[in-house]
Amino acid sequence: MKCIRIPLESEVTKYELGKGLEDGFELLSDVITKGWIVTDKLMQVKRDNGSIVCPYIRHRRGRTFIQKGDYIIIDSDGTKQVVGEDKVFTRYKKID
């Protein structure tokens, strides 16, 4: 069956620390030892205690870690996703 995705209005925001766009943070050491992802471009935040953490969003398939330059997409139905800056405006058209 072929389908066309139903249009859905979304809020597109370039990720910045301190805006509360992430759902949580994971220790970089845990990301490296527990994950199967490339960590070269991950956002890394150094905490006051010296630990380094990486922000992520949570969705139905688990977690997506945020990389430098990524955008956070929040659809009108409340779902979140991360899209790289290289693809965000080929998938989303500005309406403002």
C-alpha positions as CSV (number, residue, x, y, z in Angstrom):
1,M,0.0,0.0,0.0
2,K,1.3,3.4,-0.9
3,C,0.5,6.4,1.3
4,I,1.2,10.1,1.6
5,R,2.1,11.4,5.0
6,I,-0.6,13.6,6.4
7,P,0.5,17.3,6.8
8,L,1.3,18.0,10.4
9,E,2.3,21.4,11.8
10,S,5.5,21.3,13.7
11,E,7.7,23.6,15.8
12,V,11.2,23.5,14.5
13,T,13.9,24.8,16.9
14,K,17.7,24.6,16.6
15,Y,18.9,22.9,19.8
16,E,20.5,25.1,22.4
17,L,21.4,24.2,25.9
18,G,19.2,25.7,28.5
19,K,16.0,25.9,26.5
20,G,14.6,22.7,28.0
21,L,14.2,21.0,24.6
22,E,15.9,17.7,25.7
23,D,14.2,15.0,27.8
24,G,17.3,14.2,29.8
25,F,21.0,13.7,29.9
26,E,23.1,10.5,29.9
27,L,26.7,10.2,31.0
28,L,29.1,10.2,28.0
29,S,30.8,7.2,29.5
30,D,27.5,5.3,29.5
31,V,26.7,6.4,25.9
32,I,30.1,5.1,24.8
33,T,29.9,1.7,26.7
34,K,26.2,1.0,26.3
35,G,25.4,2.4,22.8
36,W,26.1,1.5,19.2
37,I,26.3,5.1,18.0
38,V,29.1,7.3,16.7
39,T,29.9,9.8,19.4
40,D,32.2,12.2,17.5
41,K,29.6,15.0,17.0
42,L,27.5,14.5,20.1
43,M,26.6,17.5,22.2
44,Q,28.7,17.3,25.4
45,V,28.0,19.2,28.5
46,K,30.5,19.4,31.4
47,R,28.8,19.5,34.7
48,D,30.0,21.3,37.9
49,N,31.2,17.9,39.3
50,G,33.4,17.3,36.2
51,S,31.1,14.7,34.6
52,I,30.3,15.0,30.9
53,V,26.7,14.3,29.8
54,C,24.9,14.2,26.5
55,P,21.4,15.5,25.9
56,Y,18.7,13.3,24.3
57,I,15.1,13.1,23.5
58,R,12.9,10.1,24.3
59,H,10.5,8.6,21.8
60,R,8.7,5.3,21.2
61,R,11.8,3.6,19.9
62,G,14.0,4.7,22.7
63,R,16.4,7.7,22.9
64,T,18.0,9.8,20.2
65,F,21.1,11.7,21.3
66,I,21.5,15.3,20.1
67,Q,24.4,16.2,17.9
68,K,25.9,19.6,17.3
69,G,23.7,21.6,14.9
70,D,20.7,19.4,15.3
71,Y,17.1,20.7,15.3
72,I,14.4,19.5,17.7
73,I,11.0,19.0,16.0
74,I,7.9,19.0,18.1
75,D,4.8,18.0,16.1
76,S,1.4,19.3,16.9
77,D,0.5,15.9,18.4
78,G,3.3,16.3,20.9
79,T,5.8,13.8,19.4
80,K,9.5,14.9,19.3
81,Q,12.3,14.0,16.9
82,V,15.8,15.1,16.2
83,V,16.7,16.2,12.6
84,G,20.2,17.1,11.5
85,E,20.8,20.6,10.2
86,D,21.7,19.1,6.8
87,K,18.2,17.7,6.4
88,V,15.8,19.8,8.4
89,F,14.8,22.2,5.7
90,T,14.5,19.6,3.0
91,R,11.9,17.9,5.1
92,Y,10.2,21.0,6.7
93,K,9.0,24.1,4.9
94,K,8.9,27.4,6.9
95,I,5.3,28.8,7.1
96,D,6.0,31.9,9.3
